[in-house]
C-alpha cells in the first residue's frame, strides 16, 4: 500500500485560496493558484511572492560533535563561514554522485539545522557521521512550516511587518521572537531573486503567512518556483543533481572543498579531478515558444551530444529554455537539435544562468 501524502501545516489556507495541488517528495503541495503559473512567475520577478516549502526537511543537529560530524559528511567547508551563516553543500555517494543537496543553517557554536530535499531527509540523517563526540540529531520537519518570501520588493514588505527580518543579508541566519514563538530565517531562496526562507513554529505559521499577504506579498505555487529556478540556472535534485551526476558535472566544483581532510565521496571526487568530467551542464535556448522536456535527446549532425535534464517555457525570455547534460567539448553559441517524439526543435547552447536579477 502507498502511504498517504503528507499535508502542509498551511494546507487549509491553500485550499481557501483555490490552489491546485501536486505531489512533491511525498507531500501534497500547492502547484498553482487561480492567477496561474505565468502570472505568479512574473510577480516574483517584479514584486514579491511567498511560497510554502514546508515539504523540505529540517534536521536539528547539536552537541560538541556536531561540527565535526557535518564537516566529515558533506562536501563544503564550514570553516569558510561562522555561526549566524548558512552554507550550501552536497552529500555524495562512493562514486561521487550527489545523493542530495542541502542548506546548512549554523545557528550557534554547536547547533545546526540541515535542510534536505523532501524525499531525502532520512538518507541525509543516516549518512551523518555520528562517531564524533557528543552528538544529538532529530527530524523536526513536522514541527514547523517553511515560508519562502522572494522578489525585489521582499525587503520593503518585510519592513512593514511585525517581524524584524528586513535587514538579514544573503546567506546569513537569524532567530527572532514573533508572537511568543521563535522564528528562524535565512537569506536564501530558489528563484534567483532576493529573499528569505523562514522556519515558522506551527502555532504562528498561518498568522505570519496572512500578515505577509496583507502587506502585499502574493502566494505562488511550486510550478512557478520551478520556472523561476530554471531561469536562474539553479539545479533541481533528481534532474541536474542525482546519484549518477557529480558536483563537477553540474558545474558546482565550488561546493566541494577538496582541501578538507575527508568527506563522503572524496576519493571519487579526486579521481574525477584527475581524469576530467565526461559531461557537464549547459543552457539551451530555442527560437520558438515550445518548451523542451526532461529526457529529450540533443543531437548535431547525427551525433548524440546528451539530453535535457530540465526544460520549460521562460516567461521572462518568452521562449523555450532547458538545462542539458552534454559532451563537455561543445561550444557556447553552437546550434543543436532537440529531438521530440513528433518533432524537432532547433536550439542554441548558451551560458547559464538565463536570468540574473538586477
VOZA-479300 format. One record per residue (C-alpha): residue number from 1; residue in one letter; x, y, z. Coordinates in steps of 0.2 Angstrom, whole numbers. Layout:
N
<rec n="NUM" res="a" c1="X" c2="Y" c3="Z"/>
...
***
This chain:
358
<rec n="1" res="x" c1="0" c2="0" c3="0"/>
<rec n="2" res="x" c1="6" c2="18" c3="-4"/>
<rec n="3" res="x" c1="7" c2="29" c3="11"/>
<rec n="4" res="x" c1="-5" c2="44" c3="11"/>
<rec n="5" res="x" c1="3" c2="61" c3="6"/>
<rec n="6" res="x" c1="9" c2="72" c3="20"/>
<rec n="7" res="x" c1="-1" c2="89" c3="21"/>
<rec n="8" res="x" c1="7" c2="106" c3="24"/>
<rec n="9" res="x" c1="3" c2="115" c3="40"/>
<rec n="10" res="x" c1="-4" c2="129" c3="28"/>
<rec n="11" res="x" c1="-15" c2="117" c3="19"/>
<rec n="12" res="x" c1="-31" c2="125" c3="24"/>
<rec n="13" res="x" c1="-25" c2="142" c3="18"/>
<rec n="14" res="x" c1="-20" c2="135" c3="1"/>
<rec n="15" res="x" c1="-37" c2="126" c3="0"/>
<rec n="16" res="x" c1="-47" c2="143" c3="4"/>
<rec n="17" res="x" c1="-36" c2="152" c3="-9"/>
<rec n="18" res="x" c1="-41" c2="139" c3="-23"/>
<rec n="19" res="x" c1="-24" c2="131" c3="-25"/>
<rec n="20" res="x" c1="-22" c2="116" c3="-36"/>
<rec n="21" res="x" c1="-11" c2="103" c3="-28"/>
<rec n="22" res="x" c1="3" c2="90" c3="-34"/>
<rec n="23" res="x" c1="14" c2="78" c3="-25"/>
<rec n="24" res="x" c1="31" c2="83" c3="-21"/>
<rec n="25" res="x" c1="43" c2="71" c3="-12"/>
<rec n="26" res="x" c1="28" c2="63" c3="-3"/>
<rec n="27" res="x" c1="19" c2="79" c3="1"/>
<rec n="28" res="x" c1="3" c2="86" c3="-6"/>
<rec n="29" res="x" c1="9" c2="104" c3="-10"/>
<rec n="30" res="x" c1="1" c2="119" c3="-19"/>
<rec n="31" res="x" c1="6" c2="119" c3="-38"/>
<rec n="32" res="x" c1="-3" c2="134" c3="-44"/>
<rec n="33" res="x" c1="-16" c2="147" c3="-38"/>
<rec n="34" res="x" c1="-30" c2="155" c3="-48"/>
<rec n="35" res="x" c1="-20" c2="168" c3="-57"/>
<rec n="36" res="x" c1="-9" c2="154" c3="-65"/>
<rec n="37" res="x" c1="10" c2="150" c3="-65"/>
<rec n="38" res="x" c1="15" c2="163" c3="-78"/>
<rec n="39" res="x" c1="7" c2="177" c3="-68"/>
<rec n="40" res="x" c1="15" c2="170" c3="-52"/>
<rec n="41" res="x" c1="32" c2="169" c3="-60"/>
<rec n="42" res="x" c1="31" c2="187" c3="-66"/>
<rec n="43" res="x" c1="25" c2="193" c3="-49"/>
<rec n="44" res="x" c1="41" c2="186" c3="-41"/>
<rec n="45" res="x" c1="52" c2="194" c3="-54"/>
<rec n="46" res="x" c1="44" c2="211" c3="-52"/>
<rec n="47" res="x" c1="36" c2="212" c3="-34"/>
<rec n="48" res="x" c1="35" c2="199" c3="-21"/>
<rec n="49" res="x" c1="29" c2="181" c3="-19"/>
<rec n="50" res="x" c1="28" c2="169" c3="-5"/>
<rec n="51" res="x" c1="30" c2="150" c3="-7"/>
<rec n="52" res="x" c1="25" c2="136" c3="5"/>
<rec n="53" res="x" c1="41" c2="125" c3="5"/>
<rec n="54" res="x" c1="36" c2="115" c3="21"/>
<rec n="55" res="x" c1="40" c2="99" c3="11"/>
<rec n="56" res="x" c1="58" c2="102" c3="13"/>
<rec n="57" res="x" c1="66" c2="93" c3="28"/>
<rec n="58" res="x" c1="74" c2="100" c3="44"/>
<rec n="59" res="x" c1="87" c2="90" c3="54"/>
<rec n="60" res="x" c1="92" c2="98" c3="70"/>
<rec n="61" res="x" c1="110" c2="93" c3="74"/>
<rec n="62" res="x" c1="118" c2="98" c3="91"/>
<rec n="63" res="x" c1="132" c2="94" c3="103"/>
<rec n="64" res="x" c1="151" c2="95" c3="104"/>
<rec n="65" res="x" c1="152" c2="83" c3="89"/>
<rec n="66" res="x" c1="140" c2="92" c3="78"/>
<rec n="67" res="x" c1="153" c2="102" c3="68"/>
<rec n="68" res="x" c1="165" c2="88" c3="65"/>
<rec n="69" res="x" c1="151" c2="76" c3="60"/>
<rec n="70" res="x" c1="144" c2="89" c3="47"/>
<rec n="71" res="x" c1="162" c2="93" c3="41"/>
<rec n="72" res="x" c1="166" c2="74" c3="38"/>
<rec n="73" res="x" c1="149" c2="71" c3="29"/>
<rec n="74" res="x" c1="146" c2="85" c3="17"/>
<rec n="75" res="x" c1="157" c2="92" c3="3"/>
<rec n="76" res="x" c1="158" c2="111" c3="8"/>
<rec n="77" res="x" c1="169" c2="118" c3="22"/>
<rec n="78" res="x" c1="161" c2="126" c3="37"/>
<rec n="79" res="x" c1="177" c2="134" c3="42"/>
<rec n="80" res="x" c1="173" c2="146" c3="27"/>
<rec n="81" res="x" c1="159" c2="153" c3="37"/>
<rec n="82" res="x" c1="154" c2="155" c3="56"/>
<rec n="83" res="x" c1="139" c2="154" c3="67"/>
<rec n="84" res="x" c1="125" c2="165" c3="60"/>
<rec n="85" res="x" c1="128" c2="160" c3="42"/>
<rec n="86" res="x" c1="121" c2="147" c3="30"/>
<rec n="87" res="x" c1="130" c2="136" c3="18"/>
<rec n="88" res="x" c1="125" c2="126" c3="3"/>
<rec n="89" res="x" c1="133" c2="109" c3="2"/>
<rec n="90" res="x" c1="132" c2="91" c3="-6"/>
<rec n="91" res="x" c1="130" c2="74" c3="1"/>
<rec n="92" res="x" c1="140" c2="62" c3="-11"/>
<rec n="93" res="x" c1="140" c2="43" c3="-13"/>
<rec n="94" res="x" c1="155" c2="32" c3="-16"/>
<rec n="95" res="x" c1="156" c2="36" c3="-34"/>
<rec n="96" res="x" c1="154" c2="55" c3="-32"/>
<rec n="97" res="x" c1="136" c2="56" c3="-37"/>
<rec n="98" res="x" c1="125" c2="68" c3="-27"/>
<rec n="99" res="x" c1="113" c2="59" c3="-15"/>
<rec n="100" res="x" c1="106" c2="76" c3="-10"/>
<rec n="101" res="x" c1="110" c2="95" c3="-10"/>
<rec n="102" res="x" c1="107" c2="104" c3="7"/>
<rec n="103" res="x" c1="107" c2="121" c3="15"/>
<rec n="104" res="x" c1="116" c2="120" c3="32"/>
<rec n="105" res="x" c1="110" c2="134" c3="44"/>
<rec n="106" res="x" c1="123" c2="137" c3="58"/>
<rec n="107" res="x" c1="113" c2="144" c3="72"/>
<rec n="108" res="x" c1="125" c2="143" c3="87"/>
<rec n="109" res="x" c1="143" c2="136" c3="90"/>
<rec n="110" res="x" c1="136" c2="118" c3="92"/>
<rec n="111" res="x" c1="118" c2="120" c3="84"/>
<rec n="112" res="x" c1="114" c2="117" c3="66"/>
<rec n="113" res="x" c1="98" c2="115" c3="55"/>
<rec n="114" res="x" c1="101" c2="105" c3="40"/>
<rec n="115" res="x" c1="88" c2="107" c3="26"/>
<rec n="116" res="x" c1="87" c2="92" c3="14"/>
<rec n="117" res="x" c1="75" c2="89" c3="-1"/>
<rec n="118" res="x" c1="59" c2="82" c3="5"/>
<rec n="119" res="x" c1="62" c2="64" c3="0"/>
<rec n="120" res="x" c1="80" c2="63" c3="6"/>
<rec n="121" res="x" c1="78" c2="68" c3="25"/>
<rec n="122" res="x" c1="81" c2="50" c3="30"/>
<rec n="123" res="x" c1="95" c2="47" c3="18"/>
<rec n="124" res="x" c1="104" c2="63" c3="25"/>
<rec n="125" res="x" c1="101" c2="58" c3="43"/>
<rec n="126" res="x" c1="108" c2="40" c3="40"/>
<rec n="127" res="x" c1="123" c2="47" c3="32"/>
<rec n="128" res="x" c1="128" c2="59" c3="46"/>
<rec n="129" res="x" c1="144" c2="54" c3="54"/>
<rec n="130" res="x" c1="139" c2="50" c3="72"/>
<rec n="131" res="x" c1="156" c2="45" c3="78"/>
<rec n="132" res="x" c1="162" c2="62" c3="83"/>
<rec n="133" res="x" c1="160" c2="67" c3="101"/>
<rec n="134" res="x" c1="143" c2="71" c3="109"/>
<rec n="135" res="x" c1="130" c2="72" c3="95"/>
<rec n="136" res="x" c1="111" c2="74" c3="95"/>
<rec n="137" res="x" c1="100" c2="75" c3="80"/>
<rec n="138" res="x" c1="82" c2="74" c3="77"/>
<rec n="139" res="x" c1="70" c2="77" c3="62"/>
<rec n="140" res="x" c1="59" c2="92" c3="66"/>
<rec n="141" res="x" c1="51" c2="94" c3="49"/>
<rec n="142" res="x" c1="34" c2="91" c3="56"/>
<rec n="143" res="x" c1="36" c2="104" c3="70"/>
<rec n="144" res="x" c1="37" c2="119" c3="59"/>
<rec n="145" res="x" c1="32" c2="127" c3="42"/>
<rec n="146" res="x" c1="44" c2="135" c3="30"/>
<rec n="147" res="x" c1="39" c2="150" c3="21"/>
<rec n="148" res="x" c1="50" c2="157" c3="7"/>
<rec n="149" res="x" c1="47" c2="176" c3="3"/>
<rec n="150" res="x" c1="55" c2="181" c3="-14"/>
<rec n="151" res="x" c1="56" c2="195" c3="-26"/>
<rec n="152" res="x" c1="63" c2="213" c3="-27"/>
<rec n="153" res="x" c1="50" c2="220" c3="-15"/>
<rec n="154" res="x" c1="54" c2="207" c3="-2"/>
<rec n="155" res="x" c1="63" c2="219" c3="10"/>
<rec n="156" res="x" c1="50" c2="233" c3="8"/>
<rec n="157" res="x" c1="36" c2="221" c3="13"/>
<rec n="158" res="x" c1="46" c2="214" c3="27"/>
<rec n="159" res="x" c1="50" c2="231" c3="34"/>
<rec n="160" res="x" c1="31" c2="234" c3="36"/>
<rec n="161" res="x" c1="28" c2="218" c3="46"/>
<rec n="162" res="x" c1="30" c2="215" c3="65"/>
<rec n="163" res="x" c1="45" c2="203" c3="61"/>
<rec n="164" res="x" c1="62" c2="211" c3="61"/>
<rec n="165" res="x" c1="69" c2="202" c3="46"/>
<rec n="166" res="x" c1="71" c2="215" c3="33"/>
<rec n="167" res="x" c1="90" c2="218" c3="35"/>
<rec n="168" res="x" c1="96" c2="199" c3="35"/>
<rec n="169" res="x" c1="110" c2="198" c3="22"/>
<rec n="170" res="x" c1="111" c2="184" c3="9"/>
<rec n="171" res="x" c1="116" c2="168" c3="17"/>
<rec n="172" res="x" c1="115" c2="174" c3="35"/>
<rec n="173" res="x" c1="104" c2="166" c3="48"/>
<rec n="174" res="x" c1="94" c2="175" c3="62"/>
<rec n="175" res="x" c1="82" c2="169" c3="76"/>
<rec n="176" res="x" c1="69" c2="182" c3="82"/>
<rec n="177" res="x" c1="53" c2="181" c3="93"/>
<rec n="178" res="x" c1="37" c2="183" c3="84"/>
<rec n="179" res="x" c1="20" c2="182" c3="94"/>
<rec n="180" res="x" c1="29" c2="172" c3="108"/>
<rec n="181" res="x" c1="37" c2="160" c3="96"/>
<rec n="182" res="x" c1="54" c2="159" c3="89"/>
<rec n="183" res="x" c1="56" c2="161" c3="70"/>
<rec n="184" res="x" c1="72" c2="156" c3="61"/>
<rec n="185" res="x" c1="76" c2="164" c3="45"/>
<rec n="186" res="x" c1="90" c2="163" c3="32"/>
<rec n="187" res="x" c1="94" c2="174" c3="17"/>
<rec n="188" res="x" c1="92" c2="160" c3="5"/>
<rec n="189" res="x" c1="80" c2="156" c3="-9"/>
<rec n="190" res="x" c1="77" c2="146" c3="-25"/>
<rec n="191" res="x" c1="71" c2="159" c3="-38"/>
<rec n="192" res="x" c1="86" c2="170" c3="-42"/>
<rec n="193" res="x" c1="78" c2="184" c3="-33"/>
<rec n="194" res="x" c1="82" c2="192" c3="-16"/>
<rec n="195" res="x" c1="73" c2="185" c3="-2"/>
<rec n="196" res="x" c1="72" c2="174" c3="14"/>
<rec n="197" res="x" c1="67" c2="157" c3="19"/>
<rec n="198" res="x" c1="58" c2="157" c3="36"/>
<rec n="199" res="x" c1="56" c2="142" c3="48"/>
<rec n="200" res="x" c1="40" c2="145" c3="57"/>
<rec n="201" res="x" c1="33" c2="136" c3="73"/>
<rec n="202" res="x" c1="16" c2="128" c3="69"/>
<rec n="203" res="x" c1="7" c2="140" c3="81"/>
<rec n="204" res="x" c1="11" c2="155" c3="71"/>
<rec n="205" res="x" c1="13" c2="149" c3="53"/>
<rec n="206" res="x" c1="-4" c2="154" c3="47"/>
<rec n="207" res="x" c1="-3" c2="171" c3="56"/>
<rec n="208" res="x" c1="14" c2="175" c3="48"/>
<rec n="209" res="x" c1="8" c2="169" c3="30"/>
<rec n="210" res="x" c1="-8" c2="180" c3="32"/>
<rec n="211" res="x" c1="2" c2="195" c3="38"/>
<rec n="212" res="x" c1="14" c2="194" c3="23"/>
<rec n="213" res="x" c1="-1" c2="193" c3="11"/>
<rec n="214" res="x" c1="-9" c2="208" c3="20"/>
<rec n="215" res="x" c1="7" c2="219" c3="16"/>
<rec n="216" res="x" c1="7" c2="214" c3="-2"/>
<rec n="217" res="x" c1="16" c2="198" c3="-5"/>
<rec n="218" res="x" c1="6" c2="186" c3="-16"/>
<rec n="219" res="x" c1="5" c2="167" c3="-15"/>
<rec n="220" res="x" c1="14" c2="157" c3="-28"/>
<rec n="221" res="x" c1="14" c2="138" c3="-31"/>
<rec n="222" res="x" c1="29" c2="126" c3="-34"/>
<rec n="223" res="x" c1="25" c2="127" c3="-53"/>
<rec n="224" res="x" c1="32" c2="145" c3="-53"/>
<rec n="225" res="x" c1="46" c2="140" c3="-41"/>
<rec n="226" res="x" c1="52" c2="128" c3="-54"/>
<rec n="227" res="x" c1="51" c2="140" c3="-69"/>
<rec n="228" res="x" c1="60" c2="153" c3="-58"/>
<rec n="229" res="x" c1="74" c2="142" c3="-53"/>
<rec n="230" res="x" c1="76" c2="136" c3="-71"/>
<rec n="231" res="x" c1="78" c2="154" c3="-77"/>
<rec n="232" res="x" c1="91" c2="156" c3="-63"/>
<rec n="233" res="x" c1="100" c2="141" c3="-69"/>
<rec n="234" res="x" c1="98" c2="133" c3="-51"/>
<rec n="235" res="x" c1="99" c2="114" c3="-51"/>
<rec n="236" res="x" c1="85" c2="103" c3="-46"/>
<rec n="237" res="x" c1="89" c2="87" c3="-37"/>
<rec n="238" res="x" c1="83" c2="72" c3="-47"/>
<rec n="239" res="x" c1="86" c2="82" c3="-63"/>
<rec n="240" res="x" c1="103" c2="91" c3="-63"/>
<rec n="241" res="x" c1="109" c2="83" c3="-47"/>
<rec n="242" res="x" c1="107" c2="64" c3="-44"/>
<rec n="243" res="x" c1="117" c2="49" c3="-38"/>
<rec n="244" res="x" c1="123" c2="47" c3="-56"/>
<rec n="245" res="x" c1="128" c2="65" c3="-58"/>
<rec n="246" res="x" c1="143" c2="73" c3="-49"/>
<rec n="247" res="x" c1="145" c2="90" c3="-42"/>
<rec n="248" res="x" c1="158" c2="94" c3="-56"/>
<rec n="249" res="x" c1="147" c2="88" c3="-70"/>
<rec n="250" res="x" c1="134" c2="100" c3="-63"/>
<rec n="251" res="x" c1="146" c2="115" c3="-64"/>
<rec n="252" res="x" c1="147" c2="115" c3="-45"/>
<rec n="253" res="x" c1="165" c2="111" c3="-41"/>
<rec n="254" res="x" c1="165" c2="127" c3="-29"/>
<rec n="255" res="x" c1="154" c2="117" c3="-17"/>
<rec n="256" res="x" c1="167" c2="103" c3="-15"/>
<rec n="257" res="x" c1="181" c2="108" c3="-3"/>
<rec n="258" res="x" c1="195" c2="96" c3="-9"/>
<rec n="259" res="x" c1="207" c2="104" c3="4"/>
<rec n="260" res="x" c1="196" c2="96" c3="19"/>
<rec n="261" res="x" c1="204" c2="81" c3="26"/>
<rec n="262" res="x" c1="189" c2="70" c3="22"/>
<rec n="263" res="x" c1="171" c2="69" c3="17"/>
<rec n="264" res="x" c1="160" c2="56" c3="10"/>
<rec n="265" res="x" c1="164" c2="53" c3="-9"/>
<rec n="266" res="x" c1="181" c2="62" c3="-8"/>
<rec n="267" res="x" c1="191" c2="48" c3="-16"/>
<rec n="268" res="x" c1="179" c2="48" c3="-31"/>
<rec n="269" res="x" c1="180" c2="67" c3="-32"/>
<rec n="270" res="x" c1="199" c2="67" c3="-33"/>
<rec n="271" res="x" c1="198" c2="54" c3="-47"/>
<rec n="272" res="x" c1="187" c2="65" c3="-57"/>
<rec n="273" res="x" c1="198" c2="80" c3="-55"/>
<rec n="274" res="x" c1="212" c2="69" c3="-61"/>
<rec n="275" res="x" c1="203" c2="62" c3="-76"/>
<rec n="276" res="x" c1="191" c2="77" c3="-81"/>
<rec n="277" res="x" c1="172" c2="76" c3="-82"/>
<rec n="278" res="x" c1="164" c2="66" c3="-96"/>
<rec n="279" res="x" c1="149" c2="78" c3="-97"/>
<rec n="280" res="x" c1="143" c2="94" c3="-90"/>
<rec n="281" res="x" c1="128" c2="105" c3="-89"/>
<rec n="282" res="x" c1="124" c2="119" c3="-102"/>
<rec n="283" res="x" c1="110" c2="130" c3="-106"/>
<rec n="284" res="x" c1="99" c2="128" c3="-121"/>
<rec n="285" res="x" c1="88" c2="142" c3="-129"/>
<rec n="286" res="x" c1="75" c2="139" c3="-143"/>
<rec n="287" res="x" c1="69" c2="151" c3="-156"/>
<rec n="288" res="x" c1="51" c2="147" c3="-153"/>
<rec n="289" res="x" c1="39" c2="145" c3="-138"/>
<rec n="290" res="x" c1="38" c2="126" c3="-137"/>
<rec n="291" res="x" c1="46" c2="121" c3="-120"/>
<rec n="292" res="x" c1="59" c2="107" c3="-121"/>
<rec n="293" res="x" c1="56" c2="92" c3="-109"/>
<rec n="294" res="x" c1="66" c2="82" c3="-97"/>
<rec n="295" res="x" c1="74" c2="67" c3="-106"/>
<rec n="296" res="x" c1="74" c2="74" c3="-124"/>
<rec n="297" res="x" c1="90" c2="70" c3="-133"/>
<rec n="298" res="x" c1="101" c2="83" c3="-140"/>
<rec n="299" res="x" c1="110" c2="79" c3="-157"/>
<rec n="300" res="x" c1="120" c2="88" c3="-170"/>
<rec n="301" res="x" c1="124" c2="81" c3="-187"/>
<rec n="302" res="x" c1="118" c2="64" c3="-182"/>
<rec n="303" res="x" c1="129" c2="63" c3="-166"/>
<rec n="304" res="x" c1="121" c2="62" c3="-149"/>
<rec n="305" res="x" c1="128" c2="75" c3="-138"/>
<rec n="306" res="x" c1="117" c2="72" c3="-122"/>
<rec n="307" res="x" c1="100" c2="75" c3="-115"/>
<rec n="308" res="x" c1="89" c2="88" c3="-107"/>
<rec n="309" res="x" c1="88" c2="87" c3="-88"/>
<rec n="310" res="x" c1="75" c2="101" c3="-86"/>
<rec n="311" res="x" c1="65" c2="111" c3="-98"/>
<rec n="312" res="x" c1="51" c2="123" c3="-99"/>
<rec n="313" res="x" c1="44" c2="140" c3="-106"/>
<rec n="314" res="x" c1="53" c2="155" c3="-100"/>
<rec n="315" res="x" c1="40" c2="169" c3="-95"/>
<rec n="316" res="x" c1="54" c2="181" c3="-95"/>
<rec n="317" res="x" c1="63" c2="177" c3="-111"/>
<rec n="318" res="x" c1="47" c2="171" c3="-119"/>
<rec n="319" res="x" c1="55" c2="156" c3="-127"/>
<rec n="320" res="x" c1="59" c2="138" c3="-123"/>
<rec n="321" res="x" c1="74" c2="135" c3="-112"/>
<rec n="322" res="x" c1="82" c2="120" c3="-105"/>
<rec n="323" res="x" c1="97" c2="114" c3="-95"/>
<rec n="324" res="x" c1="105" c2="99" c3="-103"/>
<rec n="325" res="x" c1="119" c2="87" c3="-98"/>
<rec n="326" res="x" c1="131" c2="87" c3="-114"/>
<rec n="327" res="x" c1="148" c2="82" c3="-120"/>
<rec n="328" res="x" c1="160" c2="94" c3="-112"/>
<rec n="329" res="x" c1="168" c2="98" c3="-129"/>
<rec n="330" res="x" c1="153" c2="108" c3="-136"/>
<rec n="331" res="x" c1="154" c2="127" c3="-138"/>
<rec n="332" res="x" c1="143" c2="141" c3="-132"/>
<rec n="333" res="x" c1="134" c2="148" c3="-147"/>
<rec n="334" res="x" c1="133" c2="131" c3="-156"/>
<rec n="335" res="x" c1="117" c2="126" c3="-164"/>
<rec n="336" res="x" c1="110" c2="109" c3="-160"/>
<rec n="337" res="x" c1="93" c2="100" c3="-162"/>
<rec n="338" res="x" c1="82" c2="94" c3="-148"/>
<rec n="339" res="x" c1="73" c2="78" c3="-153"/>
<rec n="340" res="x" c1="55" c2="76" c3="-148"/>
<rec n="341" res="x" c1="43" c2="62" c3="-150"/>
<rec n="342" res="x" c1="34" c2="70" c3="-165"/>
<rec n="343" res="x" c1="45" c2="85" c3="-170"/>
<rec n="344" res="x" c1="62" c2="93" c3="-168"/>
<rec n="345" res="x" c1="67" c2="110" c3="-161"/>
<rec n="346" res="x" c1="82" c2="120" c3="-165"/>
<rec n="347" res="x" c1="92" c2="127" c3="-150"/>
<rec n="348" res="x" c1="107" c2="137" c3="-146"/>
<rec n="349" res="x" c1="119" c2="132" c3="-132"/>
<rec n="350" res="x" c1="121" c2="147" c3="-120"/>
<rec n="351" res="x" c1="129" c2="151" c3="-104"/>
<rec n="352" res="x" c1="120" c2="148" c3="-88"/>
<rec n="353" res="x" c1="110" c2="156" c3="-80"/>
<rec n="354" res="x" c1="97" c2="163" c3="-92"/>
<rec n="355" res="x" c1="92" c2="176" c3="-80"/>
<rec n="356" res="x" c1="101" c2="187" c3="-67"/>
<rec n="357" res="x" c1="92" c2="198" c3="-55"/>
<rec n="358" res="x" c1="95" c2="217" c3="-57"/>
***
